[in-house]
Amino acid sequence: MTEIKKTLQILKARWPEVTLIVGLYALAVLSNSLFRFTRHDLTKISALLCMPFLLSLMVVSTILNYGFLRTVYLEGQKRQTPMALLKKGKHFFWRMVGFSLICVVPYLILVWLVFLIIKYFTSIETGFFETAKVAPWLYQLCFVAPMLILIKLVLFVPALIFVLDCRVFESFKFLRKCKLLDSKELVALFCLRMVLPFLWVFLQVPYNPETSSQYILRSVPTVIVCVLGLIIAVTAVRFVASLDLVYDDHRDSLNSGSLFEH
């Protein structure tokens, strides 16, 4: 639990930035749910205004997150202004978009394969191949299982990009240096993150809330998922930084080094 404690110390020391990132993300998610629920009652002009607003919230929150992770490596617990985070984060935005596009193909293929496997075995059990109804938690498994298969990519490639300031394809060269067995706490956190959706299904947390109480209920898992995701990302950055990897094409920004002890 040592690495997790050190990560929590960073988040505690930089709580204003964490609050801003989590708050904007939660606002974007809940606003999107509200928009989906009320879009039939909105005029075309209102709908056109809502979409750029939601997109802007998500993009700003994402860039702030990227800037936060980069400065965690460079500055440790030192607080940064939102403008500083945006300046650092925008440098990595399109690289992370590229990484997402690379990952989406194998991820969707795996989702499809897991779905077919679940459907096949469920159909055998029920005896009704075409009309078999799969439980919600099994459908959730379709999206969780591929993430577990791609765990090494998901955990380490973004961290490598933030630490080494390298391109997406160049980060793959360093993956062999990142051992899952050497980062047990990080893997445990990631698995916990993957288990949470099953808990939301069990608790029947509404995906599209319709009442005030449902919005409150929905906001709780949204915040938990975002905070846990930030803990995982910071821990991954710290782990990659501890490997003391050398990137030949590193820029001047890397000359300052890391505050982490190796």
C-alpha positions as CSV (number, residue, x, y, z in Angstrom):
1,M,0.0,0.0,0.0
2,T,3.1,2.3,0.0
3,E,2.7,3.5,-3.6
4,I,-1.0,4.2,-3.1
5,K,-0.3,6.2,0.0
6,K,2.2,8.3,-1.9
7,T,-0.3,8.8,-4.7
8,L,-2.9,9.9,-2.2
9,Q,-0.5,12.4,-0.6
10,I,0.0,14.0,-4.0
11,L,-3.8,14.2,-4.6
12,K,-4.3,15.6,-1.1
13,A,-1.6,18.3,-1.6
14,R,-3.1,19.3,-4.9
15,W,-6.7,19.0,-4.0
16,P,-7.9,22.2,-5.7
17,E,-6.8,20.8,-9.1
18,V,-8.3,17.4,-8.3
19,T,-11.6,19.0,-7.3
20,L,-11.6,21.0,-10.6
21,I,-10.9,18.0,-12.8
22,V,-13.4,15.7,-11.0
23,G,-16.0,18.4,-10.8
24,L,-15.9,19.3,-14.5
25,Y,-15.9,15.6,-15.5
26,A,-18.9,14.9,-13.2
27,L,-20.7,18.0,-14.5
28,A,-20.1,16.8,-18.1
29,V,-21.5,13.3,-17.4
30,L,-24.5,14.5,-15.5
31,S,-25.2,17.2,-18.1
32,N,-25.1,14.6,-20.8
33,S,-27.6,12.5,-18.9
34,L,-29.9,15.5,-18.4
35,F,-29.6,16.3,-22.1
36,R,-30.5,12.7,-23.2
37,F,-33.5,12.8,-20.9
38,T,-34.8,16.3,-22.0
39,R,-33.7,16.4,-25.6
40,H,-37.2,15.7,-27.0
41,D,-38.5,18.7,-25.1
42,L,-35.7,21.1,-26.3
43,T,-35.9,23.3,-29.4
44,K,-33.4,22.7,-32.1
45,I,-31.5,25.9,-31.1
46,S,-31.3,24.7,-27.5
47,A,-30.1,21.3,-28.6
48,L,-27.4,22.9,-30.8
49,L,-26.2,24.9,-27.9
50,C,-26.1,22.0,-25.5
51,M,-23.9,19.8,-27.6
52,P,-20.9,22.2,-27.9
53,F,-21.2,23.0,-24.1
54,L,-21.0,19.3,-23.2
55,L,-18.2,18.7,-25.6
56,S,-16.3,21.7,-24.2
57,L,-16.7,20.5,-20.7
58,M,-15.3,17.0,-21.5
59,V,-12.4,18.4,-23.6
60,V,-11.4,20.9,-20.9
61,S,-11.6,18.3,-18.2
62,T,-9.5,15.9,-20.2
63,I,-6.8,18.4,-21.0
64,L,-6.6,19.5,-17.4
65,N,-6.2,15.8,-16.5
66,Y,-3.4,15.3,-19.0
67,G,-1.7,18.5,-17.6
68,F,-2.1,17.2,-14.1
69,L,-0.4,13.9,-14.9
70,R,2.5,15.5,-16.7
71,T,3.1,17.9,-13.8
72,V,2.8,15.1,-11.3
73,Y,5.9,13.7,-13.0
74,L,7.7,17.0,-13.3
75,E,6.6,18.8,-10.1
76,G,5.3,16.2,-7.7
77,Q,3.1,17.7,-5.0
78,K,3.6,21.3,-6.2
79,R,0.3,23.0,-7.0
80,Q,-0.3,24.3,-10.5
81,T,-2.8,26.9,-11.9
82,P,-5.5,25.7,-14.3
83,M,-3.9,27.7,-17.1
84,A,-0.6,25.8,-16.4
85,L,-2.4,22.5,-16.6
86,L,-4.1,23.5,-19.8
87,K,-0.8,24.5,-21.3
88,K,0.9,21.3,-20.4
89,G,-2.1,19.1,-21.2
90,K,-2.9,20.4,-24.7
91,H,0.6,19.2,-25.7
92,F,-0.6,15.6,-25.2
93,F,-4.2,15.9,-26.4
94,W,-3.9,14.6,-29.9
95,R,-1.4,11.9,-28.9
96,M,-4.0,10.5,-26.5
97,V,-6.7,10.8,-29.2
98,G,-4.4,8.8,-31.5
99,F,-3.9,6.2,-28.7
100,S,-7.6,5.9,-28.2
101,L,-8.2,5.3,-31.9
102,I,-5.5,2.6,-32.0
103,C,-7.0,0.8,-29.0
104,V,-10.7,1.1,-30.1
105,V,-10.3,-1.5,-32.9
106,P,-9.0,-4.4,-30.8
107,Y,-11.3,-3.4,-27.9
108,L,-14.4,-3.6,-30.1
109,I,-13.3,-6.9,-31.6
110,L,-12.8,-8.3,-28.1
111,V,-16.2,-6.9,-27.0
112,W,-17.9,-8.6,-29.9
113,L,-16.1,-12.0,-29.2
114,V,-16.9,-11.9,-25.5
115,F,-20.6,-11.1,-26.4
116,L,-20.7,-14.0,-28.7
117,I,-19.2,-16.4,-26.1
118,I,-21.7,-15.2,-23.5
119,K,-24.6,-15.4,-25.8
120,Y,-23.6,-18.9,-26.9
121,F,-23.3,-20.3,-23.4
122,T,-26.4,-18.5,-22.2
123,S,-28.3,-19.9,-25.1
124,I,-27.2,-23.5,-24.4
125,E,-28.2,-23.1,-20.8
126,T,-31.7,-21.7,-21.6
127,G,-32.3,-23.7,-24.8
128,F,-33.5,-20.6,-26.7
129,F,-30.7,-19.3,-28.8
130,E,-32.6,-16.5,-30.5
131,T,-34.7,-15.3,-27.5
132,A,-32.3,-15.9,-24.6
133,K,-32.2,-12.9,-22.3
134,V,-28.8,-12.1,-20.8
135,A,-28.5,-10.6,-17.4
136,P,-27.3,-7.0,-17.2
137,W,-24.1,-8.0,-15.4
138,L,-23.3,-10.3,-18.2
139,Y,-23.6,-7.5,-20.7
140,Q,-21.4,-5.4,-18.5
141,L,-18.9,-8.3,-18.6
142,C,-18.7,-7.8,-22.4
143,F,-17.1,-4.4,-21.8
144,V,-15.0,-5.2,-18.7
145,A,-13.3,-8.4,-19.9
146,P,-11.6,-6.7,-22.9
147,M,-10.2,-4.0,-20.7
148,L,-8.6,-6.7,-18.5
149,I,-7.1,-8.3,-21.6
150,L,-5.7,-4.9,-22.7
151,I,-4.6,-4.0,-19.2
152,K,-1.0,-3.5,-20.0
153,L,-1.7,-1.1,-22.9
154,V,-4.3,0.9,-20.9
155,L,-2.2,1.3,-17.8
156,F,1.3,1.9,-19.2
157,V,1.1,3.5,-22.7
158,P,-0.5,6.8,-21.4
159,A,1.9,6.9,-18.5
160,L,4.9,6.4,-20.8
161,I,3.7,9.2,-23.0
162,F,3.3,11.6,-20.1
163,V,6.6,10.7,-18.5
164,L,8.8,10.4,-21.6
165,D,7.0,12.9,-23.8
166,C,7.2,10.5,-26.7
167,R,4.9,9.7,-29.5
168,V,2.3,6.9,-29.3
169,F,4.1,4.3,-31.4
170,E,7.4,5.1,-29.7
171,S,5.8,4.3,-26.3
172,F,5.1,0.7,-27.4
173,K,8.9,0.2,-27.5
174,F,9.1,0.7,-23.8
175,L,6.2,-1.6,-22.8
176,R,8.5,-4.6,-22.3
177,K,10.1,-2.6,-19.5
178,C,6.8,-2.3,-17.7
179,K,6.0,-5.5,-15.8
180,L,2.6,-6.1,-14.3
181,L,4.1,-8.3,-11.6
182,D,6.2,-5.3,-10.5
183,S,3.2,-3.1,-10.1
184,K,0.8,-5.3,-8.0
185,E,-0.9,-2.3,-6.3
186,L,-1.6,-0.6,-9.6
187,V,-3.1,-3.8,-11.0
188,A,-5.3,-4.2,-7.9
189,L,-6.6,-0.7,-8.3
190,F,-7.3,-1.3,-12.0
191,C,-9.2,-4.5,-11.2
192,L,-11.2,-2.6,-8.5
193,R,-12.1,0.0,-11.2
194,M,-13.3,-2.8,-13.4
195,V,-15.4,-4.4,-10.7
196,L,-17.3,-1.1,-9.9
197,P,-19.7,-1.3,-12.9
198,F,-21.0,-4.6,-11.6
199,L,-21.7,-2.9,-8.2
200,W,-23.7,-0.2,-10.0
201,V,-25.7,-2.8,-11.8
202,F,-26.4,-4.6,-8.5
203,L,-27.4,-1.4,-6.8
204,Q,-29.5,-0.5,-9.8
205,V,-28.0,2.9,-10.3
206,P,-29.9,4.6,-13.2
207,Y,-27.9,5.3,-16.3
208,N,-30.3,8.1,-17.3
209,P,-31.7,9.7,-14.1
210,E,-35.1,11.2,-14.2
211,T,-35.6,12.6,-10.6
212,S,-33.4,14.7,-8.3
213,S,-32.8,11.7,-6.0
214,Q,-31.7,9.7,-9.0
215,Y,-29.3,12.4,-10.1
216,I,-27.7,12.4,-6.7
217,L,-27.5,8.6,-6.8
218,R,-25.9,8.8,-10.3
219,S,-23.4,11.5,-9.3
220,V,-21.9,9.3,-6.5
221,P,-20.5,6.6,-8.8
222,T,-19.5,9.2,-11.4
223,V,-17.3,10.9,-8.8
224,I,-16.0,7.6,-7.4
225,V,-15.0,6.4,-10.9
226,C,-13.3,9.7,-11.7
227,V,-11.3,9.8,-8.5
228,L,-10.3,6.2,-8.7
229,G,-9.3,6.7,-12.4
230,L,-7.1,9.6,-11.3
231,I,-5.5,7.6,-8.5
232,I,-4.7,4.8,-11.1
233,A,-3.3,7.2,-13.6
234,V,-1.1,9.0,-11.0
235,T,0.1,5.6,-9.7
236,A,0.9,4.5,-13.2
237,V,2.9,7.7,-13.9
238,R,4.8,7.2,-10.7
239,F,5.6,3.6,-11.5
240,V,6.9,4.5,-15.0
241,A,8.9,7.3,-13.6
242,S,10.5,4.9,-11.1
243,L,11.8,2.8,-14.0
244,D,14.2,5.6,-15.0
245,L,13.7,5.0,-18.7
246,V,15.7,7.0,-21.2
247,Y,14.1,8.3,-24.4
248,D,16.7,9.3,-27.0
249,D,14.5,12.1,-28.5
250,H,13.7,13.6,-25.2
251,R,13.1,17.4,-25.1
252,D,14.4,20.1,-22.8
253,S,11.4,19.7,-20.6
254,L,12.8,16.4,-19.5
255,N,16.1,17.8,-18.4
256,S,14.5,18.9,-15.2
257,G,14.0,15.2,-14.3
258,S,11.5,13.8,-11.9
259,L,11.0,14.4,-8.2
260,F,10.5,10.7,-7.5
261,E,13.2,8.8,-5.9
262,H,14.4,5.8,-7.9
